[in-house]
Amino acid sequence: MLKLNQIRQMSNNLKPIVANSLFTNIPKDVWTTTAEITAKAKQNPKNANREMISLGQGFFSYSPPQFLLDATSNALNSDPLNNQYAPTRGDLRLIESIKNYYNKIYHNTLENKHITITTGANEAILSILIGLLNPHDEVIVLEPFFDQYISNIQIPQGKIKYVTIHPPTDLSQGKHSGNDWKINYEELESAINEKTKILILNTPHNPIGKIFTEEELVKIGDICYKHNIKIISDEVYEQLYFDDKIGFPRIATLDPKYADITLTVGSFGKAFCATGHRVGYIISKNAELLTYPAAAHTRICFSTPHPPQIACAESLTLASENGYFEDMRVNYNDKFQKLMKVFDYLNISYTIPQGTYFIVADFSKVNVPFETYDFPLELQNKPKDFKLCYWLAVELGIVTIPTTEFFTEEYVKKNPSVEYLLRFAVCKTDDYIDKACERLQELKPYMK
């Protein structure tokens, strides 16, 4: 047997691990930092006897609908084969259910070959990017952006070009609409070159809550079609739209030429409040285009967990008949109204959500002692919204998300007004939202 000192010597002689540079020296993401902010705020004596109220991460505080739970239980127990590998492109029952549901939107033109099931929407986007990108191909990302897009582009060695969705100039004043956040289409077209391959579109938009109008989608679609750029349309919040005048326009349904270049991504985790089930999907009228993400999906995870697929198949059919999605929209709108009423009371500016379960508010009128407050050392060089988050967590026991994480550092340096934006998630129970609103009213003495 080897002695302990021999084992140590062998360990010392091992060559250092040379890992993928994408996964070495990674700065903490906003989700980790926010969790640490929460943990430190809990240790403060001010929070010793009160519950921390988290409106930060889009994490549901309640169970999925009972019909999904029942369908999941039945899928686990009704057939032994349901617990084995699903077909790599998805269980036929789920593909048929998606096809039947979306054919109302796609004018009965969808076939099974136009649909692939994935292990959540994030894996769908990763599969598309791995399936389509070659090293140094460029992807246009509209900022602010969901942070996961960036690593998903970098993994297949894609390059990122940022184009801004410009906020309203009077960001700190009054109420705004998603329509006040605008793309400059000359900037968009100037970002395109011979290496540009994909544009990522997110509507309804996280974190803004903006729904792109038909006019905006047509401009984006025309530019992309002109330059042979494929579109990833991230529509995971598709069921959450709150203005019937706008509804929810989808770029792939506006023109056959847009449909030919678009891969639409959806999520049952968002639709059924079940993010842990990890069932997403890709729809594309261009069946050939879809074969490449489908092949990448097979290599990434082979197939998506089988029982949740069967449960989602049954639940989508039920939800299209029992008014579940309509009731969900009403419920979320009520939650937003409560939060917006408090913001109005405090004279805090915000963007009225057209969609998603997020609302972005401007806290520049809150008198926070940035220069003298005892912030953690790791926040000293962070933008002000990170410090705002910590201050709110300590003083009110409220947890939010700093939105500078959704912008590039370059943009934030040039546009410091976005350092006061915080994102609130309302995918919580009504009583939880009520508690949050009571806490937020305590900001009144701090208002400038």
C-alpha positions as CSV (number, residue, x, y, z in Angstrom):
1,M,0.0,0.0,0.0
2,L,1.1,3.5,-0.8
3,K,2.1,5.6,2.2
4,L,0.5,9.0,2.8
5,N,3.6,11.0,1.9
6,Q,3.9,9.0,-1.4
7,I,0.3,9.9,-2.3
8,R,1.0,13.5,-1.5
9,Q,4.1,13.5,-3.7
10,M,2.1,12.0,-6.6
11,S,-0.6,14.7,-6.1
12,N,2.1,17.4,-6.2
13,N,3.4,16.0,-9.5
14,L,0.0,16.2,-11.3
15,K,-0.2,18.7,-14.1
16,P,-2.6,21.6,-13.5
17,I,-6.0,21.3,-15.0
18,V,-6.4,23.4,-18.2
19,A,-10.1,23.9,-18.4
20,N,-12.2,25.6,-21.0
21,S,-11.6,29.4,-20.5
22,L,-15.3,30.0,-20.5
23,F,-15.6,28.3,-17.2
24,T,-12.5,29.6,-15.4
25,N,-12.3,32.8,-13.4
26,I,-16.0,33.3,-14.0
27,P,-17.4,36.4,-12.2
28,K,-20.4,35.8,-10.0
29,D,-23.6,36.0,-11.9
30,V,-26.4,38.2,-10.7
31,W,-28.3,35.3,-9.2
32,T,-25.4,34.2,-7.0
33,T,-24.7,37.8,-6.0
34,T,-28.3,38.4,-5.1
35,A,-28.5,35.2,-3.0
36,E,-25.4,36.4,-1.1
37,I,-26.9,39.9,-0.7
38,T,-30.0,38.2,0.8
39,A,-27.9,36.0,3.2
40,K,-25.9,39.0,4.5
41,A,-29.1,41.1,4.9
42,K,-30.6,38.3,6.9
43,Q,-27.8,38.6,9.4
44,N,-28.5,42.3,10.0
45,P,-30.3,42.9,13.4
46,K,-33.1,44.7,11.5
47,N,-34.1,41.4,9.9
48,A,-33.9,39.4,13.0
49,N,-37.6,39.0,13.6
50,R,-39.1,39.4,10.1
51,E,-39.4,37.3,7.0
52,M,-37.3,38.3,3.9
53,I,-39.7,39.0,1.1
54,S,-38.1,38.0,-2.3
55,L,-39.4,39.5,-5.5
56,G,-36.1,38.8,-7.1
57,Q,-35.7,35.7,-9.2
58,G,-38.6,34.5,-11.3
59,F,-39.2,31.6,-8.9
60,F,-42.8,30.6,-8.3
61,S,-43.9,30.5,-4.6
62,Y,-46.8,28.2,-5.3
63,S,-47.6,24.9,-7.0
64,P,-48.5,24.3,-10.6
65,P,-52.2,23.8,-11.5
66,Q,-53.7,20.7,-10.1
67,F,-54.4,19.3,-13.5
68,L,-50.6,19.3,-14.3
69,L,-49.8,17.6,-11.0
70,D,-52.5,14.9,-11.7
71,A,-51.2,14.4,-15.2
72,T,-47.6,14.0,-14.0
73,S,-48.6,11.5,-11.4
74,N,-50.6,9.6,-13.9
75,A,-47.7,9.7,-16.4
76,L,-45.4,8.2,-13.9
77,N,-47.7,5.3,-13.0
78,S,-49.9,4.5,-16.0
79,D,-47.3,2.9,-18.3
80,P,-43.8,1.6,-17.5
81,L,-42.6,2.9,-20.9
82,N,-43.3,6.4,-19.8
83,N,-40.4,6.1,-17.4
84,Q,-37.9,5.2,-20.2
85,Y,-36.2,7.3,-22.9
86,A,-38.5,9.5,-24.9
87,P,-37.9,9.8,-28.7
88,T,-35.1,12.4,-29.1
89,R,-37.3,14.9,-30.9
90,G,-40.1,14.4,-28.3
91,D,-43.0,12.2,-27.3
92,L,-45.5,12.1,-30.1
93,R,-48.3,12.9,-27.7
94,L,-46.7,16.2,-26.8
95,I,-45.8,17.0,-30.4
96,E,-49.4,16.4,-31.5
97,S,-50.7,18.5,-28.6
98,I,-48.4,21.4,-29.5
99,K,-49.2,21.1,-33.2
100,N,-53.0,21.2,-32.5
101,Y,-52.7,24.2,-30.1
102,Y,-50.5,26.3,-32.4
103,N,-52.2,25.5,-35.6
104,K,-54.9,27.9,-34.5
105,I,-52.1,30.5,-34.8
106,Y,-50.2,29.1,-37.8
107,H,-53.4,28.6,-39.9
108,N,-53.2,24.8,-39.9
109,T,-49.8,24.7,-41.6
110,L,-47.8,23.0,-38.8
111,E,-46.7,19.4,-39.1
112,N,-44.9,17.2,-36.7
113,K,-41.6,17.9,-38.5
114,H,-41.9,21.5,-37.4
115,I,-41.6,20.8,-33.7
116,T,-38.8,19.6,-31.4
117,I,-39.1,19.1,-27.6
118,T,-36.2,20.3,-25.5
119,T,-35.1,20.1,-21.9
120,G,-36.3,23.6,-21.0
121,A,-36.2,26.8,-23.1
122,N,-32.6,27.5,-22.2
123,E,-31.5,24.1,-23.7
124,A,-33.6,25.0,-26.8
125,I,-31.7,28.2,-27.4
126,L,-28.3,26.5,-26.7
127,S,-29.2,23.7,-29.2
128,I,-30.1,26.2,-31.8
129,L,-26.9,28.1,-31.4
130,I,-24.7,24.9,-31.3
131,G,-26.6,23.6,-34.3
132,L,-26.3,26.7,-36.4
133,L,-23.1,28.5,-35.4
134,N,-19.6,28.0,-36.7
135,P,-16.7,29.6,-34.8
136,H,-16.7,33.4,-35.1
137,D,-20.2,33.6,-36.6
138,E,-21.9,36.6,-35.1
139,V,-25.1,36.8,-33.1
140,I,-27.0,40.1,-32.6
141,V,-28.3,40.4,-29.0
142,L,-30.8,43.2,-28.1
143,E,-29.8,44.8,-24.8
144,P,-31.1,44.7,-22.1
145,F,-30.9,40.9,-22.4
146,F,-31.4,37.7,-20.5
147,D,-27.9,36.9,-19.3
148,Q,-28.0,33.2,-20.3
149,Y,-27.9,34.2,-24.0
150,I,-24.3,35.3,-23.6
151,S,-22.7,32.0,-22.5
152,N,-24.9,30.1,-24.9
153,I,-23.4,32.0,-27.7
154,Q,-19.9,31.7,-26.4
155,I,-20.0,27.9,-26.0
156,P,-20.0,27.3,-29.8
157,Q,-17.5,30.2,-30.2
158,G,-19.9,32.6,-31.5
159,K,-19.3,36.4,-31.3
160,I,-21.8,38.9,-29.8
161,K,-22.9,42.2,-31.3
162,Y,-25.1,44.3,-29.0
163,V,-27.9,46.5,-30.3
164,T,-29.7,48.6,-27.7
165,I,-33.4,48.8,-27.0
166,H,-33.2,52.5,-25.9
167,P,-35.1,53.4,-22.7
168,P,-37.2,56.5,-22.6
169,T,-35.2,59.7,-22.1
170,D,-37.3,60.6,-19.0
171,L,-36.8,57.3,-17.4
172,S,-37.1,58.6,-13.8
173,Q,-40.3,60.5,-14.5
174,G,-43.8,59.1,-14.5
175,K,-45.1,55.9,-16.1
176,H,-43.8,54.4,-19.3
177,S,-45.0,51.9,-21.8
178,G,-43.0,49.1,-23.4
179,N,-43.5,51.1,-26.6
180,D,-41.3,53.8,-25.1
181,W,-38.3,51.4,-25.2
182,K,-37.2,51.6,-28.9
183,I,-34.8,50.1,-31.3
184,N,-32.9,52.4,-33.7
185,Y,-33.1,50.4,-36.9
186,E,-30.2,52.1,-38.5
187,E,-28.1,50.9,-35.5
188,L,-29.5,47.4,-36.0
189,E,-28.6,47.3,-39.7
190,S,-25.2,48.8,-39.1
191,A,-24.4,46.0,-36.7
192,I,-24.7,43.5,-39.5
193,N,-21.8,42.2,-41.6
194,E,-21.0,39.0,-43.6
195,K,-20.4,37.1,-40.4
196,T,-23.8,37.9,-38.9
197,K,-25.9,34.7,-38.7
198,I,-28.5,35.0,-36.0
199,L,-30.6,37.6,-34.1
200,I,-32.1,36.8,-30.7
201,L,-35.5,38.4,-30.1
202,N,-37.2,38.2,-26.7
203,T,-40.9,39.1,-26.6
204,P,-42.6,39.5,-24.1
205,H,-39.3,40.9,-23.0
206,N,-37.4,40.1,-19.8
207,P,-36.7,42.4,-17.9
208,I,-38.6,45.3,-19.6
209,G,-42.0,43.6,-19.9
210,K,-42.2,45.0,-23.5
211,I,-44.2,43.3,-26.2
212,F,-42.9,44.1,-29.7
213,T,-45.6,45.5,-31.9
214,E,-46.4,44.2,-35.4
215,E,-44.7,47.3,-36.8
216,E,-41.5,46.6,-34.9
217,L,-41.5,42.9,-35.8
218,V,-42.0,43.7,-39.5
219,K,-39.0,46.1,-39.4
220,I,-36.9,43.4,-37.7
221,G,-38.1,40.7,-40.0
222,D,-37.4,42.7,-43.1
223,I,-33.9,43.5,-42.0
224,C,-33.1,39.9,-41.1
225,Y,-34.7,38.5,-44.3
226,K,-32.7,41.0,-46.4
227,H,-29.4,39.9,-44.9
228,N,-30.3,36.1,-44.5
229,I,-30.1,36.3,-40.8
230,K,-32.0,33.6,-38.8
231,I,-34.2,34.7,-35.9
232,I,-34.4,33.0,-32.5
233,S,-37.7,34.3,-31.1
234,D,-37.7,33.6,-27.4
235,E,-41.4,33.6,-26.5
236,V,-41.4,31.8,-23.1
237,Y,-43.7,34.4,-21.6
238,E,-46.2,34.1,-24.5
239,Q,-49.2,33.4,-22.3
240,L,-48.6,36.5,-20.2
241,Y,-49.8,39.6,-22.1
242,F,-52.1,42.2,-20.5
243,D,-53.2,44.6,-23.2
244,D,-55.9,43.2,-25.4
245,K,-55.3,46.0,-27.9
246,I,-51.7,44.8,-28.5
247,G,-52.4,41.1,-27.8
248,F,-49.3,39.1,-28.6
249,P,-48.0,39.3,-32.2
250,R,-45.6,36.6,-33.2
251,I,-43.0,37.3,-35.9
252,A,-43.2,33.9,-37.4
253,T,-46.9,34.3,-38.2
254,L,-46.7,37.8,-39.8
255,D,-45.2,36.8,-43.1
256,P,-44.1,33.4,-44.7
257,K,-40.7,34.8,-45.4
258,Y,-40.2,35.5,-41.6
259,A,-41.5,32.0,-40.8
260,D,-38.8,30.6,-43.0
261,I,-36.0,32.2,-41.0
262,T,-37.4,31.9,-37.5
263,L,-37.0,29.4,-34.7
264,T,-39.6,30.1,-32.0
265,V,-38.8,28.9,-28.4
266,G,-41.5,28.1,-25.8
267,S,-41.6,26.9,-22.2
268,F,-44.1,24.9,-20.3
269,G,-42.2,25.8,-17.1
270,K,-43.5,29.4,-17.6
271,A,-46.9,28.4,-18.9
272,F,-47.7,26.0,-16.1
273,C,-45.6,27.5,-13.2
274,A,-43.4,24.4,-13.2
275,T,-39.9,25.5,-14.0
276,G,-38.5,22.3,-12.4
277,H,-40.2,20.1,-15.0
278,R,-37.7,21.4,-17.6
279,V,-39.9,21.0,-20.8
280,G,-39.4,23.4,-23.6
281,Y,-39.8,23.3,-27.4
282,I,-38.8,24.8,-30.7
283,I,-41.2,25.5,-33.5
284,S,-40.1,26.4,-37.0
285,K,-42.0,26.3,-40.3
286,N,-38.6,25.6,-41.9
287,A,-38.2,21.9,-41.2
288,E,-34.7,21.8,-42.7
289,L,-33.6,24.6,-40.4
290,L,-34.9,22.8,-37.4
291,T,-33.0,19.6,-38.1
292,Y,-29.7,21.2,-36.9
293,P,-30.9,22.3,-33.5
294,A,-32.6,18.9,-33.2
295,A,-29.3,17.1,-33.9
296,A,-27.5,19.3,-31.3
297,H,-30.2,18.6,-28.8
298,T,-29.6,14.8,-29.3
299,R,-25.9,15.3,-28.6
300,I,-26.5,17.6,-25.6
301,C,-29.0,15.6,-23.6
302,F,-30.3,12.9,-26.0
303,S,-33.9,13.3,-24.9
304,T,-36.0,15.3,-22.6
305,P,-37.4,13.7,-19.4
306,H,-40.4,11.6,-20.5
307,P,-43.1,11.8,-17.8
308,P,-43.2,15.6,-17.8
309,Q,-43.6,15.6,-21.6
310,I,-46.7,13.4,-21.3
311,A,-48.1,15.6,-18.5
312,C,-47.6,18.7,-20.6
313,A,-49.3,17.1,-23.6
314,E,-52.4,16.5,-21.5
315,S,-52.2,19.8,-19.7
316,L,-51.8,21.9,-22.9
317,T,-55.0,20.4,-24.3
318,L,-56.9,21.0,-21.0
319,A,-55.6,24.6,-20.7
320,S,-56.8,25.4,-24.2
321,E,-60.3,24.4,-23.1
322,N,-60.7,25.3,-19.5
323,G,-59.7,29.0,-19.5
324,Y,-56.6,28.5,-17.5
325,F,-54.4,30.9,-19.5
326,E,-57.1,33.6,-19.5
327,D,-57.5,33.3,-15.7
328,M,-53.7,33.4,-15.3
329,R,-53.4,36.7,-17.2
330,V,-56.2,38.2,-15.0
331,N,-54.4,37.0,-11.8
332,Y,-51.0,38.4,-12.8
333,N,-52.5,41.7,-13.9
334,D,-54.1,42.0,-10.4
335,K,-50.7,41.4,-8.8
336,F,-49.1,44.1,-11.0
337,Q,-51.9,46.5,-10.1
338,K,-51.1,46.2,-6.4
339,L,-47.4,46.8,-7.0
340,M,-48.0,49.8,-9.3
341,K,-50.4,51.3,-6.8
342,V,-47.5,51.4,-4.2
343,F,-45.1,52.8,-6.8
344,D,-47.6,55.6,-7.6
345,Y,-48.0,56.3,-3.8
346,L,-44.2,56.6,-3.6
347,N,-43.9,58.6,-6.9
348,I,-41.5,55.9,-8.2
349,S,-41.3,55.8,-12.0
350,Y,-41.9,52.4,-13.7
351,T,-42.6,50.7,-17.1
352,I,-46.1,49.3,-17.1
353,P,-45.7,45.6,-18.0
354,Q,-47.3,44.6,-21.3
355,G,-46.2,41.1,-20.7
356,T,-44.0,38.7,-18.5
357,Y,-44.3,38.5,-14.7
358,F,-41.6,41.3,-14.2
359,I,-41.8,45.0,-13.7
360,V,-38.9,47.4,-13.9
361,A,-39.0,50.5,-11.6
362,D,-36.7,53.5,-11.2
363,F,-35.5,54.1,-7.6
364,S,-33.5,57.3,-8.3
365,K,-35.9,59.2,-6.1
366,V,-35.1,57.1,-3.1
367,N,-32.7,58.8,-0.8
368,V,-30.1,56.1,-0.3
369,P,-26.9,57.1,1.5
370,F,-24.5,55.5,-1.1
371,E,-21.4,57.3,0.2
372,T,-21.8,56.5,3.9
373,Y,-23.8,53.3,4.1
374,D,-22.0,50.1,5.3
375,F,-22.1,48.1,2.0
376,P,-20.3,44.8,1.7
377,L,-16.8,45.0,0.3
378,E,-17.7,43.0,-2.8
379,L,-20.3,45.6,-3.8
380,Q,-18.0,48.6,-3.6
381,N,-17.2,48.6,-7.3
382,K,-20.6,47.4,-8.4
383,P,-23.2,49.8,-10.1
384,K,-25.6,51.5,-7.8
385,D,-28.5,49.1,-8.4
386,F,-26.5,46.3,-6.6
387,K,-26.1,48.7,-3.6
388,L,-29.8,49.6,-3.9
389,C,-30.7,45.9,-3.7
390,Y,-28.6,45.4,-0.6
391,W,-30.0,48.6,1.1
392,L,-33.6,47.5,0.4
393,A,-32.8,44.0,1.7
394,V,-31.4,45.4,5.0
395,E,-33.8,48.3,5.5
396,L,-37.0,46.7,4.3
397,G,-36.3,43.0,4.0
398,I,-37.2,43.2,0.3
399,V,-35.1,41.3,-2.3
400,T,-35.1,42.5,-5.9
401,I,-32.8,42.1,-9.0
402,P,-30.4,44.8,-10.2
403,T,-30.9,45.4,-13.9
404,T,-27.5,46.6,-14.9
405,E,-26.7,42.8,-15.2
406,F,-28.9,42.8,-18.3
407,F,-26.8,45.6,-20.0
408,T,-23.2,45.7,-21.1
409,E,-20.7,47.5,-18.9
410,E,-20.0,49.9,-21.8
411,Y,-23.7,50.9,-22.0
412,V,-24.0,51.4,-18.2
413,K,-20.9,53.6,-18.1
414,K,-22.4,55.8,-20.8
415,N,-25.9,55.7,-19.5
416,P,-25.8,55.8,-15.7
417,S,-29.5,56.4,-15.4
418,V,-30.1,52.6,-15.7
419,E,-28.2,52.1,-12.5
420,Y,-31.4,52.9,-10.6
421,L,-33.5,50.3,-12.2
422,L,-34.7,47.3,-10.2
423,R,-36.6,44.3,-11.5
424,F,-39.5,42.9,-9.4
425,A,-41.1,39.5,-10.0
426,V,-44.7,38.9,-9.2
427,C,-44.9,35.2,-9.6
428,K,-45.8,34.9,-6.0
429,T,-49.0,34.2,-4.0
430,D,-51.4,37.2,-3.5
431,D,-50.7,37.4,0.3
432,Y,-47.0,37.4,-0.5
433,I,-47.5,40.4,-2.8
434,D,-49.6,42.1,-0.2
435,K,-46.7,41.7,2.3
436,A,-44.3,43.1,-0.2
437,C,-46.5,46.1,-0.8
438,E,-46.8,46.8,2.9
439,R,-43.0,46.8,3.2
440,L,-42.5,49.0,0.2
441,Q,-44.8,51.7,1.7
442,E,-42.2,52.1,4.4
443,L,-40.0,53.8,1.8
444,K,-42.2,57.0,2.1
445,P,-39.9,58.8,4.5
446,Y,-36.9,58.1,2.3
447,M,-38.3,59.7,-0.9
448,K,-36.6,62.8,-2.2
